């Protein structure tokens, strides 16, 4: 499964660590015990302080709803791109 969209944030508590532009989530089903998806997104803005703190959630805008992941396996921001592996289904 693949989903594409625009808009989202990386949160540290209730603070915004990064603002996201275009994103893509790719999910490869691997069984019930290893549910993970890969997220690739453009980063529009980064807060210098909050971006160095442990991430508590990634929130993506999907039409009129949001998808939120609180369990992250891998998270990296480099040269205006965010790449992450999120665990489980979104909230």
C-alpha positions as a printed Julia matrix, in Angstrom:
91×3 Matrix{Float64}:
  0.0     0.0    0.0
  1.18    3.52  -0.73
 -0.31    6.85   0.33
  0.78   10.31  -0.77
 -0.17   13.65   0.71
  0.9    17.12   1.71
  1.24   18.53   5.2
  2.22   17.28   8.6
  4.37   17.92  11.65
  6.97   16.22  13.79
  6.08   16.75  17.44
  8.04   16.81  20.67
  5.27   16.81  23.23
  3.0    19.62  22.07
  5.83   21.5   20.36
  6.46   21.42  16.62
  9.98   20.23  15.82
  9.49   20.23  12.04
  6.83   21.13   9.5
  6.38   18.72   6.61
  5.38   19.32   3.0
  4.82   16.51   0.5
  5.04   13.02   1.98
  4.74    9.37   0.99
  4.01    6.42   3.28
  4.79    2.94   1.96
  3.58   -0.14   3.79
  4.82   -3.63   3.03
  2.79   -6.17   5.06
  5.19   -8.52   6.85
  2.92  -10.27   9.3
  1.09   -9.16  12.41
  4.18   -9.02  14.63
  6.21   -6.72  12.37
  3.87   -4.03  11.11
  5.92   -1.08   9.91
  5.74    1.59   7.23
  8.34    3.8    5.63
  7.79    7.56   5.56
  9.6     9.93   3.22
  8.76   13.65   3.36
 10.06   17.07   2.47
 10.86   19.28   5.46
  9.62   22.86   5.1
 10.78   24.23   8.46
 12.78   23.01  11.45
 12.89   24.4   14.97
 16.55   24.52  16.0
 15.86   23.52  19.64
 12.92   21.12  19.41
 14.36   19.22  16.46
 17.22   18.0   18.71
 14.83   16.51  21.3
 13.36   12.97  21.23
 10.4    12.83  18.84
  7.06   11.91  20.41
  4.89   11.77  17.27
  4.7    12.23  13.54
  1.34   13.6   12.38
  0.34   13.58   8.7
 -2.64   15.38   7.18
 -4.86   13.04   5.14
 -7.75   15.05   3.75
 -9.84   16.14   6.72
 -8.25   13.7    9.19
 -4.76   13.09  10.53
 -2.65    9.97  10.84
 -0.48    9.91  13.97
  2.36    7.57  14.77
  3.93    7.6   18.23
  6.13    4.54  17.78
  9.19    5.2   15.63
 11.86    2.69  14.74
 14.09    5.03  12.77
 14.01    8.79  12.24
 16.4    10.96  10.24
 16.31   14.47   8.78
 18.98   15.3    6.23
 19.18   18.0    3.55
 15.5    18.91   3.74
 14.22   15.31   3.7
 12.73   13.27   6.5
 13.0     9.5    6.41
 11.43    7.38   9.1
 10.18    3.89   9.84
  6.98    4.04  11.85
  5.58    1.05  13.73
  2.01   -0.16  13.75
 -1.03    1.44  12.16
 -1.64    5.18  12.54
 -3.95    6.44  15.28
